[in-house]
Amino acid sequence: MAHPKPALSAPLSPLQLELLKLYSTEMTTAELHELKRELARYFAGKAIAAADQVWDERGLSNEDMDAFLDG
């Protein structure tokens, strides 16, 4: 008995479509790992930039972070 295909709750975003195209190409395991590292590096950089912006907007210091981590 064939399983029904799940319905998509929303259309795929342009990013998702591009990633599907990229992942459909033939890649070695090493290339796939490299691609995953690059994507992780990209998104980590975006997260760090956003955190830096909040840090600057709030005028936080290293002492503020130490107090946050301690408490």
Summary of the structure (lengths in Angstrom):
residues: 71
radius of gyration: 20.1
end to end distance: 56.3
largest distance: 62.5
contacts: 103
relative contact order: 0.05
helix: 69%
strand: 0%
